[in-house]
Amino acid sequence: MSITRRTFLYQAALLSAATAVTQQATAMTKEQTFIHHVYFWLNNPESKEDKAALIAGLKKLSAVKTIASFHIGEPAPTNRDVIDRSYSVSWCLFFKGSDDQASYQVDPIHLNFVKECSHLWKKVVVYDSIDI
């Protein structure tokens, strides 16, 4: 079967258009990973009990259904000028998108965590980021 130049160009144009539409539709429906990273400075940073209470509260908080994954941490023993090790506990959350993170903010489990644990900290700093 012989393909003419005109037929080839027509089919190539159709294929290009179909690919562009598919890529655009995929880009429009793709959710961006939403990372919510919280740093806590305790009122009593030397208190092992307060730190344990905060960590226990965060573990309960991890039951929120929209959380894709989470990490509870403390400062690593690294020493460089650019590293801030002054916080007590970090709470890093991964969500499938900003809607899931917004739902987390008003979830009764989250609201209860704030009510039960906010007396433990003197400062909280949050860094939110999305995919580029």
C-alpha positions in Angstrom: 0.0 0.0 0.0 1.4 3.3 -1.0 0.9 6.4 1.2 1.0 9.8 -0.5 2.6 12.8 1.0 -0.8 14.4 1.5 -2.1 11.3 3.4 1.0 11.1 5.5 0.8 14.8 6.5 -3.0 14.5 7.2 -2.4 11.4 9.5 0.5 13.1 11.2 -1.6 16.2 11.9 -4.4 14.1 13.4 -2.0 12.2 15.6 -0.4 15.4 16.8 -3.8 16.9 17.6 -4.9 13.8 19.5 -1.7 13.7 21.5 -2.0 17.4 22.4 -5.6 17.0 23.6 -4.7 13.9 25.6 -1.7 15.7 27.3 -3.9 18.7 28.0 -6.6 16.6 29.6 -4.1 14.7 31.7 -2.5 18.0 32.9 -5.9 19.4 33.8 -6.9 16.4 35.8 -3.6 15.5 37.4 -3.6 16.4 41.1 -0.4 18.1 42.5 1.1 16.5 45.6 0.6 18.9 48.5 3.3 18.8 51.2 2.4 20.3 54.6 5.4 20.5 56.9 4.9 21.7 60.5 7.6 22.5 63.0 6.8 22.7 66.7 8.8 24.5 69.4 7.7 23.3 72.8 7.0 25.5 75.8 9.2 23.2 77.8 11.8 21.9 75.3 13.6 19.9 78.0 10.4 18.0 79.1 10.4 14.5 77.8 6.7 14.2 78.9 5.6 17.2 76.8 7.5 15.9 73.8 5.9 12.4 74.2 2.4 14.0 74.6 2.9 15.9 71.4 4.1 12.9 69.5 1.1 10.8 70.8 -1.2 13.6 69.6 0.4 13.6 66.2 0.0 9.8 66.0 -3.7 10.2 66.7 -3.9 12.9 64.1 -2.4 10.6 61.5 -5.9 8.9 61.4 -7.2 11.7 59.2 -8.3 9.9 56.0 -7.0 12.5 53.5 -3.4 12.1 54.7 -1.6 10.1 52.0 1.5 9.6 54.2 3.2 11.3 57.1 6.5 11.5 59.0 7.1 12.6 62.6 10.6 13.6 63.3 13.1 15.5 65.4 16.2 17.5 64.5 18.9 15.3 62.9 22.4 15.5 64.5 23.8 17.5 61.5 25.7 20.8 62.0 25.9 23.3 59.2 25.3 27.0 59.2 22.1 26.6 57.1 20.4 24.1 59.4 17.9 25.1 62.0 17.8 22.6 64.8 16.0 24.8 67.3 12.6 23.1 66.9 11.5 20.1 69.0 9.3 18.0 66.7 8.4 18.1 63.0 5.3 16.8 61.3 5.5 16.3 57.5 2.3 15.4 55.7 1.7 14.4 52.1 -1.7 14.9 50.4 -2.8 13.9 47.0 -3.9 17.5 46.3 -4.8 20.8 47.9 -8.4 19.7 48.4 -7.3 16.9 50.6 -5.1 19.3 52.6 -8.0 21.8 53.0 -10.2 18.9 54.2 -7.6 18.0 56.8 -7.6 21.5 58.2 -11.3 21.2 59.2 -11.3 17.5 60.0 -12.6 17.0 63.6 -9.5 14.9 64.4 -7.3 17.9 63.5 -9.4 20.3 65.4 -9.4 18.1 68.5 -5.6 17.8 68.2 -5.2 21.6 68.3 -7.6 21.8 71.3 -5.8 19.0 73.2 -2.2 19.8 72.4 -1.8 23.5 71.7 -0.8 24.2 75.3 2.4 22.2 74.6 3.9 24.5 72.1 5.0 28.1 72.1 5.6 28.4 68.4 4.6 26.7 65.2 6.0 27.3 61.7 4.4 25.7 58.6 5.8 25.3 55.1 3.4 24.2 52.4 4.6 23.3 49.0 3.2 21.8 45.7 4.8 20.2 42.7 6.5 22.4 40.1 
